[in-house]
Amino acid sequence: MKKLIFTVAGMPTMAFAGLVSMDDSQLQNINAQAGVTLETAAHILIGDVSYTEDGNALQFQNIERGSQADITQNTLLKQVIDVSADGSMTIVSTQEPASLSIGAIRVNDSAASFGQFRLNYTADSTITVGAASDINNYVEGSFQTSISDAELIWTTNGYSVSFDDIGYDANIAMLGIGLANDGVREGLNITMDQLSYSFSTGGVKLGGVSLGTLAGSLALSGDAQIYAGGRSGSEGVSLDAHISILNDPANYVRFTDDGNSLYMGDFNGELTLDNFTFDVMPDHLLLGFDEFSGSFNANNILIGDSTRPLGAVQLDFLFADANGHSNRFALYPGIRQPLPASFATPVIASRAADFYSGLNSTSDGLSAAVEWSLANAEAAYIDDSRMVVVSGIESYGTGDLTLDIRGFDHDANAATADKTAIAVGMNGFAGSYSIDGLRVGNKNAPLQGGAELLLSMEVFQAMDFNLDGYTLITAGGTSGGGIQIDGDYYFTDTNIGLSVDENGRGVWATGVDYDIHLRGIQVDVSNSGISINRSEKWSTMDVDNMRWGDRESGRSLGRIVLERFEKGSSLTINPGGAGEVCVGASASDAAACSSAGGRWEDRGNEGITVALKAAFEPEGPTSDGTIAANRLTWENNRDVDVNGNPISGSGTQIIFDGFSTNDGLGPTDTNDYGFRANLKIDVYETKVAKKFSGADDNGIVGNQGDELIYDDDTRTTYTYVASPTAAQELLRPLGFAVQGNVSFKDFQINEVQLNHPTGGSQTVFSGIVMQNMDITTNLTATPIR
C-alpha cells in the first residue's frame, strides 16, 4: 500500500495554533447568504513529506511556505466559497505574494539530493465543482488559475538556475473526474475540454545573466487515465494519456534574445502516451513507457525579420520497443561519477576526472541511466507549399547522464570565475541512429538522395556510436543574451554513414575514433537568423577504414585521419532560399536567362540559407595547452595483425600537412574571411528527362529526352511529354533545389608528404598557395528514373 507521510516541525503560527472561539469582529467576515470568506495568514514548516511505495520512500524535506518578502513570516490566502442554486460550488482563491521552498528531495535518506527548489509567486484561481452530466464522471466543473511575478529557482551545491518573472494563465472550460476501466483494471479518468494556456518568462538566468525569454500560448483538449501499480513491485503509478493540440492560429511559442525572436506559430498536433509508469526504487526513481507517439504541424516559423518566413514543418514519431531497446529512465539523487575503468581510453578518464573534480557522494544534482528507442520518425519541411521529407529516422541506445549547476570560468581568468554553468556529463552512451533518405513531394514519394547536404552542418546520415561527453553551458552569446557552450566529446569505435541507402549500403567510415573540443561556442538569435559562432574548435577524426558498400565487408579505401584547428568559425541559418535564380546560365532576369540558354526559376520567399565559415588556423597551442593543426592523412597498404585487422601506422601515407586560410594581406594578415560555403535550399519543380527510349522500371513508355510530368498534383502517376505546356511544367517532379557557393581568399598547404615507417618521409610539394576562388553552382536532387 502506498503511503503519504507528513512530519511537521514546530510552527508558532496562527494556522496551527489550538482552536479558539471567534469574537464578533471575526464573525462579521462570514455571510451565510453570500457564502463564506476565509482568510488564512500562515507560515508553514514541514520537516518531511514521504511518498512510500513497496517499502521505498521519495522524500521532500525541509518544506517552508511564507511571505515572499520574508519566508519566515506569514502570507495571506483569501478564499471565497459560494454554493449556487444548482448545487455547484465555486471557490475563488487569492494568494498574496508567497514563497515555497523545498530544502532537499531524496530517495530513502540518500546522502545527496536532487537539489533545492524555491518558487516565489502571486496567484489567483477559480474552481467550480458540480454534478456530473456524464454518468461515467463523479464530478464535473471548470478551473481557471493565473500566476504572476513568479520565480522558480533550482540550486545545487550553492549555484542556481532561475526562471524569472514567470506569468501564466490556464483555463479549463470543462474538467471531469470519473471512472477509468481498461478491461483489466479500474482507475481514475480525468478529462479536460478546451484548455487554453498562455505563459511568459522574463528570463532564464544563470548567475543573474539571461539566456533569453520565453512566451507562448496554446489550446488543448485531452484525457488521462491513472491506475494503481507501476512497472516494479506491487505498488506504483501508471498512466495513459491522449492530448490534442487544437488547430488554433493563435498557438505560438517565441524565444527572444536581445529583441530578436525565434517564433513558431499556428501549430497543432496529437500526442498519445501508453502505460507511463512511476516507481520508487531503493536508490532511484524509475520512469518508463511502452509507447509514445504523436504528430506535430507548425505552419509559421519566423527568425528575426518576420518579412521572410522559413516555411512550415511536420513531425510524426513513435517511441516504442525496437532493436532490443525500450524507453526507461532511472533518476538518481546526486552525481553518480563513472568508474575510471569504464572508459575506453585514459584520455577520456582524465577529462572525466577534471569534469567531476570537487564533487563527491554528497553533492547535489541529478543522475540518470537512460535507455531510448525511437522506432520511427518522419520530419517534413514545407517550402512555399512544396514538401521534402527526411524519412525513416530511427535511434536507440543506452547511457548515463549527470546534471548539476556549478561555478565555471570560461576564460581561465580568476576575475570571471563567478560565472554559473549548467554542467551535463554523458558517460558510456552506446547507440545508433539512421536516416533512410529523402522523399520529395509527399510522404509516400520514392526515396532519393540529398541527405548528404546535412554534412555541411556535420550531421551524418547514420551512426553507430560510443560516446563520452562533457558540456558546460553559460549565459551570454556574442552580446547580451544567448548561450555559450564549452565541451569535450569522445567517440570511440564508431561507424559513420556518410551516404547510405535504406538498406544500410553506401559510403561508411568505420572504426572511427573522433575527439571534438569546443571553446566559447556562442548561440544567438539575430535579426537575420540563428548564428553559431565558434571561438575555438579542434578535433581529430581517425577513420580505420573508409568503405564502399556494406559497413562490415565493403571494399576499403584505407585509413583516413582528419585533424582540424579553427578559430572564429561560424554557422548561420537564415530564412529564405535562392529566390529568383537562373539555372544553366548566368543572368539577372528571365529574358537574359532564356537568351543565354538557361531556365529561370522563381523559388518563392521561403526556404533556408545555411552559411558556413571555417577559419583554419596555422599549427599552434589550443586553450588547454595542447598543440593542434589542420592535417589530412591517407594511409593504405597496411600490415595486418593475427586476426587480419590492418595495423594503423604500418602502411604508406600521403599527408596534406598544415593547411590554413587567411585574408591574403601579407605580414599583417588576418583570418576573418576563412573558407566559406553558402547553401540556399529550396524545394522546387525540376526538369527530369528520360535517359532512354522505351519503358521505364514502372512500365511507363517514353522517348529519350521526354520530360516526366505527373498527371495531377497528388504526384502519384505520370507520363512522359516531349514538349510540356506551362501548366504541365507545374507538375514536374519536386526536387531538393540547392544553389551553392564556395569561396576563399587565400588557402595554403605547408607541404604534401609521402611517408612510410621503413622508407622515411619525403616532401612532394611545399608552400602551396591558392587564392581568390569563388564558385557558384545550382543542383537539384530528384529520384533516379
LOBA-183949 format. One line per 2 residues: number of its first residue (from 1); their letters; for each residue x, y, z of C-alpha. Coordinates in steps of 0.1 Angstrom, whole numbers. Each point is the difference from the previous one (the first is absolute). Layout:
% residues N
NUM = a = X Y Z ~ ...
END
This chain:
% residues 785
1 = mk = 0 0 0 ~ 13 35 -9
3 = kl = 4 24 29 ~ 3 38 2
5 = if = 16 10 33 ~ 4 35 13
7 = tv = 24 9 28 ~ -7 35 12
9 = ag = 26 22 17 ~ -8 25 27
11 = mp = -22 29 -14 ~ -9 29 22
13 = tm = -26 13 -24 ~ -37 7 1
15 = af = -7 -28 -25 ~ 11 -27 24
17 = ag = -9 15 34 ~ -27 -17 21
19 = lv = -37 6 -8 ~ -13 32 16
21 = sm = -35 16 0 ~ -7 28 -26
23 = dd = -9 34 12 ~ -26 23 -15
25 = sq = 25 18 -23 ~ 10 -33 -16
27 = lq = -36 -12 -4 ~ -7 31 -21
29 = ni = 22 -15 -27 ~ -25 -29 -5
31 = na = -32 6 -20 ~ -23 -31 -1
33 = qa = -20 13 -30 ~ 29 10 -22
35 = gv = 23 -28 9 ~ 31 -3 22
37 = tl = 32 21 -1 ~ 30 -15 16
39 = et = 32 19 6 ~ 30 -20 12
41 = aa = 33 16 9 ~ 26 -28 5
43 = hi = 37 -9 0 ~ 4 -37 -5
45 = li = 29 -23 8 ~ -1 -37 -9
47 = gd = 30 -21 8 ~ -7 -29 -24
49 = vs = -26 -11 -25 ~ 5 -36 -11
51 = yt = -16 -19 -28 ~ 6 -37 9
53 = ed = -3 -28 -25 ~ 10 -37 5
55 = gn = 19 11 30 ~ 20 27 -18
57 = al = -5 37 7 ~ 2 32 -21
59 = qf = 6 27 25 ~ -7 38 -3
61 = qn = 19 15 29 ~ 1 34 18
63 = ie = -30 14 -17 ~ -8 36 9
65 = rg = -27 24 -12 ~ -3 36 10
67 = sq = 1 36 -12 ~ 19 8 -31
69 = ad = 17 29 17 ~ 11 -22 29
71 = it = -8 -37 -1 ~ 1 -2 38
73 = qn = -31 22 2 ~ -37 -6 -7
75 = tl = -15 2 -35 ~ -37 7 -5
77 = lk = -23 -23 -20 ~ -36 11 -5
79 = qv = -27 -24 -12 ~ -36 8 -8
81 = id = -23 -31 -1 ~ -35 2 -16
83 = vs = -27 -26 -7 ~ -23 8 -29
85 = ad = -36 -9 -4 ~ 8 -30 -22
87 = gs = 22 -14 28 ~ 34 7 -15
89 = mt = 27 15 22 ~ 24 27 -10
91 = iv = 32 8 18 ~ 18 32 -9
93 = st = 35 2 15 ~ 24 29 2
95 = qe = 36 -6 11 ~ 20 30 10
97 = pa = 38 -1 -8 ~ 12 -33 14
99 = sl = 31 -21 -1 ~ 2 -38 1
101 = si = 34 -17 7 ~ 11 -37 -1
103 = ga = 33 -5 17 ~ 7 -34 -15
105 = ir = -16 -29 -20 ~ 15 -34 9
107 = vn = -6 -37 -5 ~ 2 -20 32
109 = ds = 20 26 18 ~ 27 1 -27
111 = aa = 31 19 9 ~ -4 22 -31
113 = sf = -32 16 -11 ~ -15 13 -33
115 = gq = 7 35 13 ~ -20 28 14
117 = fr = -30 16 -15 ~ -17 33 7
119 = ln = -32 16 -16 ~ -9 36 6
121 = yt = -35 8 -13 ~ -33 19 2
123 = ad = -31 -19 -12 ~ -37 2 -6
125 = st = -22 -30 -8 ~ -37 -9 -4
127 = it = -13 -35 3 ~ -36 -10 -7
129 = vg = -11 -36 9 ~ -35 -14 -6
131 = aa = -20 -30 -9 ~ 11 -20 -30
133 = sd = -19 0 -33 ~ 19 -31 -11
135 = in = -9 -32 19 ~ 36 -11 -1
137 = ny = 12 31 20 ~ -2 4 37
139 = ve = 2 38 -2 ~ 4 27 -27
141 = gs = 10 36 1 ~ 22 27 -14
143 = fq = 34 14 11 ~ 18 32 -5
145 = ts = 33 11 15 ~ 26 26 -5
147 = is = 35 6 14 ~ 19 32 -3
149 = da = 34 14 11 ~ 12 -35 6
151 = el = 35 -13 2 ~ 11 -37 0
153 = iw = 35 -7 13 ~ 19 -33 -1
155 = tt = 32 -1 21 ~ 28 -26 2
157 = ng = 31 4 22 ~ -6 37 4
159 = ys = -6 9 -37 ~ -33 7 -16
161 = vs = -20 2 -33 ~ -31 21 2
163 = fd = -31 7 -21 ~ -9 36 8
165 = di = -32 21 -4 ~ -21 -31 -8
167 = gy = -36 6 -8 ~ -26 -24 -13
169 = da = -38 -3 -4 ~ -18 -33 -3
171 = ni = -37 -5 -6 ~ -18 -34 -3
173 = am = -35 4 -13 ~ -11 -34 12
175 = lg = 19 -23 24 ~ -14 -34 7
177 = ig = 12 -26 25 ~ -14 -35 -2
179 = la = 6 -37 -3 ~ 26 -15 -23
181 = nd = -3 -36 -11 ~ 23 -16 -25
183 = gv = -16 -35 2 ~ 26 -12 25
185 = re = 2 26 27 ~ -19 30 13
187 = gl = 14 34 7 ~ -6 37 -3
189 = ni = -9 18 -32 ~ 7 37 -4
191 = tm = -15 18 -30 ~ 9 36 -11
193 = dq = -19 17 -27 ~ 11 33 -15
195 = ls = 31 8 21 ~ 14 33 -9
197 = ys = 35 8 13 ~ 24 29 -3
199 = fs = 33 6 16 ~ 30 23 1
201 = tg = 33 3 18 ~ 21 31 2
203 = gv = 32 -19 -1 ~ 16 -34 4
205 = kl = 31 10 21 ~ 33 -15 10
207 = gg = 19 20 26 ~ -23 30 -7
209 = vs = 7 0 -38 ~ -29 -8 -23
211 = lg = 0 -27 -26 ~ -31 17 -16
213 = tl = -37 2 6 ~ -28 -25 -8
215 = ag = -37 6 -7 ~ -28 -20 -15
217 = sl = -37 -8 -3 ~ -18 -32 -9
219 = al = -34 -16 0 ~ -3 -37 12
221 = sg = -25 -27 6 ~ 7 -34 14
223 = da = -5 -28 25 ~ 21 -21 23
225 = qi = -6 -33 19 ~ 19 -6 32
227 = ya = 3 -35 14 ~ 16 -15 31
229 = gg = 31 -21 -6 ~ 32 8 -18
231 = rs = 26 -20 -18 ~ 18 -14 30
233 = gs = -15 -16 31 ~ -37 0 10
235 = eg = -3 38 4 ~ 7 31 -21
237 = vs = -19 21 -25 ~ -8 -5 -37
239 = ld = -16 24 -24 ~ -14 0 -35
241 = ah = -6 34 -16 ~ -12 16 -33
243 = is = 5 37 -6 ~ -12 20 -31
245 = il = 17 32 -8 ~ -30 17 -16
247 = nd = 2 15 -34 ~ 1 37 11
249 = pa = 19 27 -19 ~ 6 17 34
251 = ny = 23 -28 12 ~ 36 12 2
253 = vr = 33 -4 17 ~ 26 28 -1
255 = ft = 36 2 12 ~ 15 35 1
257 = dd = 37 9 2 ~ 8 37 3
259 = gn = -32 9 -18 ~ 4 -25 -28
261 = sl = -25 -29 0 ~ -1 -36 -11
263 = ym = -38 -5 -5 ~ -21 -31 -8
265 = gd = -38 6 -4 ~ -32 -14 -14
267 = fn = 9 -35 12 ~ -21 -31 9
269 = ge = 6 -37 7 ~ -9 -31 19
271 = lt = 19 -18 28 ~ -7 -35 14
273 = ld = 17 -15 30 ~ -5 -37 8
275 = nf = 8 -15 34 ~ 22 27 14
277 = tf = 12 -14 34 ~ 15 16 31
279 = dv = 17 -21 27 ~ 21 7 30
281 = mp = 30 -24 2 ~ 25 -4 28
283 = dh = 24 27 -13 ~ -18 16 -30
285 = ll = -32 9 -17 ~ -10 -22 -30
287 = lg = -20 15 -28 ~ -9 -18 -32
289 = fd = -26 -3 -27 ~ -11 -27 -26
291 = ef = -8 24 -28 ~ 1 38 -6
293 = sg = -12 11 -34 ~ -11 32 -15
295 = sf = -3 24 -29 ~ 8 37 -2
297 = na = -6 27 -26 ~ 14 35 2
299 = nn = -12 23 -29 ~ 19 31 9
301 = il = 37 2 9 ~ 18 34 2
303 = ig = 35 9 9 ~ 8 36 7
305 = ds = -14 20 -29 ~ -36 -11 -4
307 = tr = -1 10 -36 ~ 18 -32 -10
309 = pl = -18 -31 12 ~ 20 -32 4
311 = ga = -28 -23 -11 ~ -20 -27 18
313 = vq = 10 -33 17 ~ -18 -32 8
315 = ld = 12 -28 24 ~ -13 -35 5
317 = fl = 17 -22 26 ~ -3 -33 18
319 = fa = 20 -10 31 ~ -5 -37 6
321 = da = 19 -32 7 ~ 22 -8 -29
323 = ng = 35 -13 -8 ~ 2 -15 35
325 = hs = -5 33 18 ~ -28 17 20
327 = nr = -7 34 14 ~ 11 1 37
329 = fa = 14 27 22 ~ 16 -6 34
331 = ly = 4 33 19 ~ 25 0 29
333 = pg = 5 28 25 ~ 35 15 -1
335 = ir = 29 -5 -24 ~ 9 -36 -8
337 = qp = 35 2 -13 ~ 12 -27 -25
339 = lp = 27 -24 10 ~ 34 7 -17
341 = as = 1 -36 -13 ~ -32 6 -20
343 = fa = 17 24 -25 ~ 13 -11 -33
345 = tp = 32 20 2 ~ 21 17 28
347 = vi = -6 33 -17 ~ -38 -2 5
349 = as = 6 -11 36 ~ 22 30 6
351 = ra = -26 24 -15 ~ -28 -15 21
353 = ad = 21 4 32 ~ 5 37 -8
355 = fy = -37 4 -7 ~ -11 -16 33
357 = sg = 28 14 22 ~ -14 16 31
359 = ln = -31 -22 1 ~ -5 -30 23
361 = st = -27 -24 12 ~ -19 28 18
363 = sd = 0 25 -28 ~ -35 10 -12
365 = gl = -11 -4 -36 ~ -17 -25 -22
367 = sa = 13 -32 -15 ~ -19 -22 -25
369 = av = 5 -34 -16 ~ -19 4 -33
371 = ew = -12 -25 -26 ~ -18 12 -31
373 = sl = -16 -15 -31 ~ -13 22 -28
375 = an = -16 -26 -23 ~ -8 25 -28
377 = ae = -4 36 -8 ~ -7 22 -30
379 = aa = 10 37 -1 ~ -14 21 -28
381 = yi = 9 35 -11 ~ -24 19 -22
383 = dd = 13 28 -22 ~ -26 21 -18
385 = sr = -25 -30 2 ~ 27 -24 -13
387 = mv = 10 -28 23 ~ 33 -19 7
389 = vv = 0 -28 26 ~ 29 -13 20
391 = sg = -13 -36 1 ~ 7 -31 21
393 = ie = 17 16 30 ~ 8 -26 26
395 = sy = 21 1 32 ~ 7 -21 31
397 = gt = 26 -4 27 ~ 9 3 37
399 = gd = 22 23 21 ~ 6 17 33
401 = lt = -7 37 4 ~ 8 26 28
403 = ld = -14 35 4 ~ 9 27 25
405 = ir = 5 37 4 ~ 35 12 8
407 = gf = 25 29 -1 ~ 21 2 -32
409 = dh = 28 22 -15 ~ -3 2 -38
411 = da = 32 20 -4 ~ 24 -17 25
413 = na = -1 33 18 ~ -6 3 37
415 = at = -19 33 -6 ~ -27 -19 -19
417 = ad = -2 -30 22 ~ -34 11 14
419 = kt = -19 -12 -31 ~ -26 -27 5
421 = ai = -3 -29 -24 ~ -24 -29 -7
423 = av = 23 -31 0 ~ -10 -30 -20
425 = gm = 20 -32 1 ~ -6 -29 -24
427 = ng = 17 -32 9 ~ 0 -33 -19
429 = fa = -26 9 -26 ~ -3 -29 -25
431 = gs = -25 4 -27 ~ -10 4 -36
433 = ys = -20 22 -23 ~ -8 -1 -37
435 = id = -19 19 -27 ~ -13 -20 -30
437 = gl = 0 30 -23 ~ -21 28 -15
439 = rv = -35 -1 -15 ~ -10 30 -20
441 = gn = -36 11 -8 ~ -18 -22 26
443 = kn = 7 -25 27 ~ -6 -29 -24
445 = ap = 24 11 -27 ~ 29 -22 -9
447 = lq = 32 3 20 ~ 28 20 -15
449 = gg = 34 15 8 ~ 6 35 14
451 = ae = 4 -8 37 ~ 37 5 -7
453 = ll = -6 37 2 ~ -3 -4 38
455 = ls = 38 -6 0 ~ 5 38 -3
457 = me = -13 2 36 ~ 20 -31 10
459 = vf = -32 -21 3 ~ 6 -35 -14
461 = qa = -26 -22 -16 ~ 7 -29 23
463 = md = 22 -8 30 ~ 7 -28 24
465 = fn = 17 17 29 ~ 17 -2 34
467 = ld = 1 34 16 ~ 13 17 31
469 = gy = -5 37 1 ~ 2 30 24
471 = tl = -19 32 -5 ~ -1 33 19
473 = it = -26 25 -10 ~ 0 36 12
475 = ag = -21 31 -8 ~ 10 26 -25
477 = gt = 7 -2 -38 ~ 19 24 -21
479 = sg = -19 28 17 ~ -26 0 28
481 = gg = -21 -31 1 ~ 6 -33 -18
483 = iq = 20 -30 12 ~ 36 -9 1
485 = id = 13 -36 -1 ~ 33 -16 9
487 = gd = 3 -38 -6 ~ 22 -30 -5
489 = yy = -15 -30 -18 ~ 16 -34 -8
491 = ft = -14 -25 -25 ~ 18 -34 1
493 = dt = -4 -31 -23 ~ -27 19 -19
495 = ni = -15 -7 -35 ~ -11 30 -20
497 = gl = -23 -2 -31 ~ 10 29 -23
499 = sv = -24 -10 -28 ~ -21 -31 5
501 = de = -33 -14 -13 ~ -29 -15 19
503 = ng = 18 -34 0 ~ 30 14 17
505 = rg = 23 -1 -30 ~ 21 29 -12
507 = vw = 31 19 11 ~ 10 -9 36
509 = at = 28 13 23 ~ 5 -30 24
511 = gv = 20 -5 31 ~ 0 38 6
513 = dy = 16 17 30 ~ -11 36 0
515 = di = 8 26 27 ~ -15 34 -1
517 = hl = 9 30 22 ~ -22 32 0
519 = rg = 9 32 18 ~ -23 31 0
521 = iq = -27 -12 -23 ~ -26 28 0
523 = vd = -35 -5 -12 ~ -21 31 -7
525 = vs = -32 10 -18 ~ 6 31 -21
527 = ns = -23 21 -22 ~ 10 -21 -30
529 = gi = 2 -35 14 ~ 16 -25 24
531 = si = 38 4 4 ~ 25 -25 16
533 = nr = 34 17 5 ~ 28 -24 7
535 = se = 27 18 19 ~ 23 -31 0
537 = kw = -4 -35 -12 ~ 25 -28 -4
539 = st = -6 -37 -9 ~ 15 -32 -13
541 = md = -20 -25 -20 ~ 19 -33 -5
543 = vd = -18 -23 -24 ~ 13 -35 0
545 = nm = -17 -9 -33 ~ -18 21 -25
547 = rw = -23 -26 -16 ~ -22 -2 -31
549 = gd = -31 -23 3 ~ -6 -19 32
551 = re = 14 16 32 ~ 15 -33 11
553 = sg = 12 -16 -33 ~ 1 28 -25
555 = rs = 32 8 -19 ~ 23 23 19
557 = lg = 17 31 -13 ~ 23 -2 30
559 = ri = 5 20 31 ~ -7 38 1
561 = vl = 9 24 28 ~ -14 35 0
563 = er = 13 25 25 ~ -16 34 3
565 = fe = 8 32 18 ~ -23 30 -3
567 = kg = -4 34 16 ~ -28 24 -9
569 = ss = -20 -24 -21 ~ -38 4 -2
571 = lt = -32 -16 -12 ~ -32 21 -7
573 = in = -35 -12 -9 ~ -20 27 -17
575 = pg = -36 0 -14 ~ -4 1 -37
577 = ga = 15 -21 -28 ~ 13 9 -34
579 = ge = -31 20 -11 ~ 3 8 -37
581 = vc = 28 -19 -17 ~ 13 -8 -35
583 = vg = 8 -38 -3 ~ 24 -9 -27
585 = as = 13 35 -8 ~ 10 33 17
587 = as = -26 27 -2 ~ -19 25 22
589 = da = -35 -2 -16 ~ -22 -25 -18
591 = aa = 5 14 -35 ~ 38 0 2
593 = cs = 0 -35 16 ~ -21 -14 -29
595 = sa = 22 17 -26 ~ 31 -16 17
597 = gg = -16 -34 -2 ~ -9 -2 37
599 = rw = -32 -7 18 ~ -14 28 22
601 = ed = -16 -12 33 ~ -17 20 27
603 = rg = 3 -22 30 ~ -21 22 23
605 = ne = 6 19 32 ~ 4 -30 23
607 = gi = 29 -24 3 ~ 32 -2 21
609 = tv = 35 15 -5 ~ 28 -18 18
611 = al = 33 20 1 ~ 31 -17 13
613 = ka = 33 17 7 ~ 30 -21 10
615 = af = 31 20 10 ~ 28 -25 0
617 = ep = 29 10 22 ~ 37 -7 -4
619 = eg = 15 -26 24 ~ 1 14 36
621 = pt = -11 -4 36 ~ -37 -4 10
623 = sd = -18 13 31 ~ 10 -30 20
625 = gt = 37 2 -10 ~ 1 -29 -26
627 = ia = 13 6 -35 ~ -25 -3 -28
629 = an = 2 3 -38 ~ -19 -6 -32
631 = rl = 12 -31 -16 ~ -14 -28 -23
633 = tw = 16 -34 -1 ~ -9 -29 -23
635 = en = 16 -33 7 ~ -3 -33 -19
637 = nr = 20 -33 -6 ~ 1 -6 37
639 = dv = 13 -31 17 ~ -26 -21 18
641 = dv = 0 -16 35 ~ -6 -37 8
643 = ng = -38 6 -3 ~ 3 15 -35
645 = np = -6 36 12 ~ 21 28 -15
647 = is = 26 16 22 ~ -1 38 1
649 = gs = 33 16 -8 ~ 14 -30 -19
651 = gt = -9 11 -35 ~ 9 27 -25
653 = qi = -14 34 8 ~ -6 32 -20
655 = if = -3 30 23 ~ -14 34 -8
657 = dg = 16 18 29 ~ -7 34 15
659 = fs = -28 13 -22 ~ -15 34 11
661 = tn = -19 30 -12 ~ 7 37 1
663 = dg = -11 33 -15 ~ 30 3 -23
665 = lg = 13 32 16 ~ 36 -11 4
667 = pt = 19 8 33 ~ -30 16 16
669 = dt = -23 -29 -10 ~ -33 -8 17
671 = nd = -23 -30 -4 ~ -35 17 0
673 = yg = -11 -14 -33 ~ 11 -36 3
675 = fr = -15 -27 -22 ~ -37 6 -7
677 = an = -27 -23 -12 ~ -35 15 -5
679 = lk = -30 -22 -8 ~ -33 15 -10
681 = id = -25 -29 3 ~ -35 -1 -16
683 = vy = -25 -26 -11 ~ -9 5 -36
685 = et = -14 -15 -32 ~ 29 -16 -20
687 = kv = 5 -10 -36 ~ 5 -38 -1
689 = ak = 8 -14 -35 ~ -3 -36 -10
691 = kf = 34 -16 -5 ~ -10 -25 -27
693 = sg = -29 -9 -22 ~ -25 -27 10
695 = ad = -16 -11 33 ~ 15 10 33
697 = dn = 0 -21 32 ~ -37 8 6
699 = gi = -10 -10 -36 ~ -6 36 -11
701 = vg = 11 5 -36 ~ 18 31 -13
703 = nq = 27 12 -24 ~ 35 11 10
705 = gd = -1 37 10 ~ -37 0 9
707 = el = -9 17 33 ~ -16 -19 29
709 = iy = -33 18 7 ~ -24 -10 28
711 = dd = -37 -4 -9 ~ -12 22 29
713 = dt = 12 17 32 ~ -1 -32 20
715 = rt = 31 -10 -19 ~ -8 -37 0
717 = ty = -3 -9 -37 ~ 19 15 -29
719 = ty = 6 0 -38 ~ 29 11 -22
721 = va = -6 32 -20 ~ 22 13 -28
723 = sp = -9 37 3 ~ -19 7 32
725 = ta = -23 30 2 ~ 3 27 28
727 = aq = -27 -18 20 ~ 18 -33 -4
729 = el = 33 15 11 ~ -16 6 34
731 = lr = -4 -37 3 ~ 36 -8 -5
733 = pl = 16 -21 28 ~ 9 19 31
735 = gf = 37 1 8 ~ 23 11 28
737 = av = 13 31 -18 ~ 33 15 13
739 = qg = 19 30 -11 ~ 35 -4 14
741 = nv = 30 24 2 ~ 35 -9 12
743 = sf = 26 27 4 ~ 33 9 17
745 = kd = 25 28 -3 ~ 32 -20 9
747 = fq = 4 -37 7 ~ 34 -14 7
749 = in = 15 -34 5 ~ 35 -1 17
751 = ev = 10 -32 -17 ~ -11 -33 -15
753 = ql = 20 -30 13 ~ 3 -37 -8
755 = nh = 9 -20 30 ~ 7 -37 8
757 = pt = 12 -15 33 ~ 30 -16 -17
759 = gg = 5 23 -29 ~ 0 33 18
761 = sq = -17 33 -9 ~ 3 19 -33
763 = tv = -14 34 -8 ~ -19 0 -33
765 = fs = -12 36 -1 ~ 8 29 23
767 = gi = -17 34 5 ~ -32 -5 -20
769 = vm = -21 32 -3 ~ -34 3 -16
771 = qn = -18 34 -1 ~ -33 17 -8
773 = md = -22 -30 -8 ~ -37 7 -4
775 = it = -22 -27 -16 ~ -38 0 -2
777 = tn = -21 -29 -11 ~ -36 -12 -2
779 = lt = -9 -36 7 ~ -33 -19 6
781 = at = -4 -34 16 ~ -28 -21 -16
783 = pi = -8 -37 0 ~ 19 -20 -27
785 = r = -22 -10 -29
END
